[in-house]
């Protein structure tokens, strides 16, 4: 028996995630917007396998100690998430992989209607969880959409 899950984001949140997800993938493929299509061989497996696997491993280790929902949505979670993303995008070796990872995560979050931070979209989907970390891009947008249209359910 399949259960249906209510979408946590509305139309604006969904479209924003699609646009930014596609933009991140485009930037990864085009050397930051130049017409030259350039992607290092290791970027795809690093961004679409290694990064999600590392987060999955973190979650698996964490779940050995507690089954409680991860809810790091405060300033510390936001700053840590931002810092990790900034570091990954700052280095040439991980830039394209990080952009692919974030882009794919955003597209998955849009498809699933996931209101949490896109960093955990893949692991939450695989583990069927709803863990949260402070989201840099869309938490404020989802909050505004929820208050103005009532179509998005903010997750705390």
Helices and strands as residue ranges (DSSP letters): H 11-29, H 41-45, I 46-50, H 51-65, E 71-72, H 75-90, H 92-112, G 118-120, H 121-127, E 132-133, H 139-149
